């Protein structure tokens, strides 16, 4: 198996630093830190020694270092600026922002509140949720890494919708909670210590930018999903409690069988026995999504718990999965 040089833009942020950590232990990848704006200067303290190679974030660097893949751990507007140039230089691009996740510029503008500046790439981008999109990912040159909240939500919801076992007229409620690192490393009042500690709050109610990803992947209409994000006073992790009413499900085993049909061969989705529920400590610093549920046969109600580490399966780890697929490596390389 070849060894590949992999560019990382945004390596000073939480997701970028996690990418570098994972790439440093990958058997077939060597990170190259591509300096862009705030990444100029000394390497951040949380990147282990020895330091990876550093280079300017330019198409020339892609060419002279023969970068096979460039990760963009950058805000959407930066990703829209950089992705076309990196692609033209010959690298494949895995973008960790929301810049290329949605199918059209109008939907993007509605949820992200600004115009899309590279709409010509939206149709080309492959949505990077390997458990559902593996075939398209392998052949793509631009991958839109999913959001952290939609990763946990879609892995729990989509198999049920696809199997036709949800009473969609009753709606689906997704009560989602995330650690503070999901907001990024840039300082803000909302994520300062005094605002977060000993506190618990909802945010972006009815307008969270991750909602359209859940609708798109799980094939839901907007009125069918009620999604609310909450900020936990912890550094990392996402736990989502999802409420559905089922149809044509008689027992917990019936519901478990739906998940088993989808995930029996998936390395990074772990299913719990009915009645057993995951928590954040089970997935912390791993690339697993853990799913458990409780089912009430008398009413047809199911409560599903989906847990991930927002910086690994919700960001950098899933991005490494996608890199492995497009480079022809074992999908779990560097992750288990």
C-alpha positions in Angstrom: 0.0 0.0 0.0 1.3 3.5 -0.9 2.0 6.2 1.6 0.2 9.5 0.8 0.8 13.1 1.8 -2.3 14.7 3.1 -2.9 18.4 3.4 -4.7 19.9 6.4 -6.1 23.4 6.3 -7.4 24.7 9.6 -5.1 22.6 11.7 -5.3 25.0 14.7 -9.0 24.4 15.2 -10.5 21.5 17.2 -11.5 19.4 14.2 -8.2 20.2 12.3 -6.1 19.2 15.3 -8.1 16.0 15.7 -7.4 15.3 12.0 -3.6 15.8 12.5 -3.7 13.5 15.6 -5.4 10.7 13.6 -3.2 11.2 10.5 0.0 11.0 12.7 -1.0 7.4 13.6 -2.4 6.4 10.2 -0.3 3.6 8.5 -0.5 5.1 5.0 -0.8 8.9 5.5 1.6 11.8 6.4 0.0 15.1 7.3 1.2 18.4 5.7 0.0 21.5 7.6 -1.2 24.1 5.0 -1.0 27.5 6.6 -3.9 29.8 5.9 -4.7 33.1 7.7 -5.0 32.3 11.4 -2.9 29.2 11.1 0.2 31.3 10.5 2.8 31.3 13.3 3.8 28.7 15.8 2.2 25.2 15.8 -0.6 24.8 18.3 0.5 23.1 21.5 -2.0 20.2 21.2 -0.3 18.8 18.1 2.3 16.2 19.2 5.9 16.2 18.3 7.6 15.7 15.9 5.9 18.5 14.0 4.5 17.7 10.5 5.8 19.4 7.5 4.3 22.9 7.0 3.7 24.7 3.7 1.7 27.7 2.4 -1.9 27.0 1.6 -1.6 27.3 -2.2 -2.1 25.2 -5.3 1.7 25.3 -5.8 2.1 23.5 -2.4 -0.4 20.8 -3.5 1.6 20.2 -6.7 5.2 20.2 -5.2 4.3 18.1 -2.3 2.1 15.8 -4.4 -0.8 16.0 -1.9 -3.4 13.2 -2.6 -6.1 14.8 -0.4 -6.6 18.2 1.2 -8.8 18.4 4.2 -10.6 21.8 4.7 -11.3 22.2 8.4 -12.4 25.8 7.7 -15.6 27.9 7.9 -17.9 27.5 4.9 -16.9 30.8 3.2 -13.2 29.8 3.3 -14.0 26.3 2.0 -15.9 27.8 -1.0 -12.8 29.9 -1.7 -10.2 27.2 -1.4 -11.9 24.0 -2.8 -11.9 25.0 -6.5 -8.2 25.8 -6.4 -7.2 22.7 -4.5 -9.2 20.6 -7.0 -7.7 22.3 -10.0 -4.2 21.6 -8.5 -5.0 17.8 -8.6 -5.9 17.0 -5.0 -9.1 15.5 -3.9 -10.9 17.6 -1.3 -12.7 16.6 1.9 -14.5 19.6 3.4 -15.5 19.5 7.0 -17.7 22.7 6.8 -21.2 22.9 5.5 -20.2 24.5 2.3 -21.0 21.6 0.0 -23.4 19.4 1.9 -26.7 20.6 0.4 -27.9 20.1 -3.1 -28.6 23.7 -4.3 -27.5 27.2 -3.6 -31.0 28.4 -2.6 -31.3 25.9 0.2 -27.8 26.7 1.4 -28.6 30.4 1.5 -31.8 29.9 3.5 -30.1 27.9 6.3 -26.6 29.4 6.3 -27.8 33.1 5.8 -25.3 34.0 3.1 -24.9 33.3 -0.6 -23.0 30.3 -2.0 -19.9 31.5 -3.9 -19.1 28.1 -5.6 -22.5 26.7 -6.6 -20.9 24.9 -9.6 -19.5 22.3 -7.2 -22.7 21.4 -5.3 -23.9 18.8 -7.8 -20.5 17.2 -7.9 -19.9 16.9 -4.1 -20.5 13.5 -2.6 -22.2 13.5 0.8 -19.7 11.8 3.1 -21.7 9.5 5.3 -20.0 6.2 4.5 -22.7 3.9 5.9 -25.2 5.2 3.3 -23.0 6.8 0.5 -20.0 4.6 0.3 -20.2 3.9 -3.5 -20.4 7.5 -4.5 -17.6 8.5 -2.0 -15.1 6.1 -3.6 -15.3 7.8 -7.0 -15.6 11.4 -5.9 -13.0 14.1 -5.9 -15.0 16.4 -3.6 -16.5 15.0 -0.4 -18.8 17.0 1.9 -18.1 15.6 5.4 -21.5 15.5 7.3 -22.3 17.7 10.3 -22.0 16.2 13.7 -25.7 16.4 14.7 -26.9 15.0 11.3 -24.4 12.1 11.6 -25.9 10.9 14.9 -29.5 11.7 13.7 -29.4 10.1 10.3 -27.7 6.9 11.5 -30.6 6.5 14.0 -33.5 7.6 11.8 -32.8 6.7 8.2 -33.0 2.9 8.5 -36.4 3.3 10.1 -37.7 5.6 7.4 -36.3 3.3 4.7 -38.0 0.3 6.2 -41.3 2.1 6.4 -41.8 1.5 10.1 -42.3 5.1 11.3 -45.7 6.7 11.6 -44.6 9.9 9.9 -47.9 11.6 10.5 -47.0 11.7 14.2 -43.7 13.5 13.5 -40.2 12.8 14.8 -38.7 14.7 17.7 -34.9 14.9 17.9 -33.6 16.4 21.2 -29.8 16.8 20.6 -27.1 17.8 23.0 -23.5 18.7 22.2 -20.3 19.5 24.0 -18.8 23.0 23.6 -16.1 22.0 21.1 -18.8 21.6 18.5 -19.0 25.5 18.4 -15.3 25.6 17.3 -12.2 27.2 18.8 -12.9 30.8 18.0 -13.7 32.7 21.3 -17.2 33.9 21.8 -19.3 35.1 24.8 -21.7 32.2 24.3 -19.0 29.6 24.7 -17.0 31.3 27.4 -16.4 29.5 30.7 -18.8 31.7 32.8 -21.6 31.2 30.3 -21.2 27.5 29.9 -20.3 26.1 33.3 -23.2 25.0 35.6 -25.5 25.8 32.7 -27.6 24.1 30.0 -29.2 25.9 27.1 -31.0 25.4 23.8 -29.9 27.3 20.7 -30.8 27.9 17.0 -34.4 26.6 17.7 -36.3 25.9 14.5 -33.4 27.3 12.4 -30.3 25.1 13.0 -28.3 24.8 9.8 -27.9 21.1 10.3 -31.6 20.4 9.9 -31.6 20.2 6.1 -29.0 17.4 6.2 -31.3 15.3 8.3 -34.2 16.0 5.9 -32.0 15.2 2.8 -30.5 11.9 4.0 -33.5 10.5 5.9 -35.9 11.6 3.1 -38.1 13.6 5.5 -40.2 16.7 4.8 -39.5 19.7 7.1 -42.8 19.5 9.0 -42.1 15.9 10.0 -39.0 16.7 12.0 -38.7 18.8 15.2 -35.0 19.3 16.0 -33.6 21.2 18.9 -29.9 21.6 19.7 -28.6 22.1 23.3 -25.2 23.0 24.7 -23.8 20.8 27.4 -21.1 22.1 29.8 -18.6 19.5 28.6 -15.8 19.6 26.1 -17.0 17.0 23.5 -19.6 14.4 22.7 -23.1 14.4 21.2 -26.1 12.5 22.6 -29.4 12.6 20.7 -32.8 11.4 22.1 -35.1 10.7 19.2 -38.8 10.1 19.7 -40.9 8.2 17.1 -44.2 6.3 16.8 -43.8 3.1 14.9 -46.0 1.2 12.5 -46.0 -2.6 11.8 -43.5 -3.1 14.7 -44.8 -5.6 17.3 -41.7 -6.1 19.5 -38.3 -4.7 20.4 -36.8 -7.5 18.4 -38.6 -6.3 15.3 -37.1 -2.9 15.7 -33.7 -4.3 16.4 -33.9 -6.4 13.3 -34.4 -3.2 11.2 -31.1 -1.9 12.5 -29.4 -5.2 12.1 -30.3 -5.4 8.4 -28.6 -2.0 7.9 -25.6 -2.3 10.2 -24.6 -5.9 10.8 -21.5 -5.4 8.6 -20.7 -1.8 9.6 -17.6 -1.4 11.8 -18.4 1.9 13.3 -22.1 1.5 14.2 -22.6 -0.4 17.5 -26.1 -1.6 18.3 -27.2 -2.2 21.9 -29.6 -4.8 23.0 -33.2 -3.5 23.5 -33.5 -1.5 26.7 -29.7 -0.9 27.0 -28.8 2.7 26.1 -25.4 4.3 25.2 -23.9 7.3 26.9 -21.1 9.7 26.0 -18.4 7.9 27.9 -18.9 4.9 25.6 -18.0 6.8 22.5 -15.5 9.4 23.8 -12.5 9.8 21.5 -13.7 6.9 19.2 -15.2 6.8 15.7 -18.2 4.8 16.8 -21.8 5.7 16.7 -23.7 3.8 19.4 -27.4 3.3 19.1 -29.8 1.9 21.6 -33.6 2.2 22.1 -36.6 1.5 24.4 -39.8 0.3 22.7 -43.3 0.3 24.2 -45.5 -2.3 22.3 -48.7 -1.0 23.9 -48.4 2.4 22.3 -45.9 1.8 19.5 -43.6 4.5 20.9 -39.8 4.1 20.5 -37.2 6.3 22.1 -33.8 6.0 20.4 -30.5 7.1 21.8 -27.7 7.9 19.4 -24.2 8.9 20.7 -21.0 10.0 19.0 -17.9 12.0 19.7 -18.5 15.2 17.8 -14.8 15.7 16.9 -14.3 12.1 15.7 -17.3 10.4 14.1 -18.9 13.8 13.9 -15.9 15.4 12.1 -12.3 14.2 11.8 -12.8 10.4 12.2 -15.5 10.3 9.6 -13.3 12.5 7.3 -10.6 9.8 7.7 -13.1 7.1 6.8 -13.8 9.1 3.6 -10.1 9.5 2.9 -9.6 5.8 3.3 -12.4 5.1 0.8 -11.1 7.4 -1.9 -7.5 6.2 -1.5 -8.5 2.6 -1.6 -7.3 1.9 2.0 -9.1 -0.2 4.5 -12.0 2.0 5.7 -10.9 1.5 9.4 -7.2 2.4 8.9 -6.0 4.8 11.5 -9.3 4.6 13.4 -9.3 1.3 15.3 
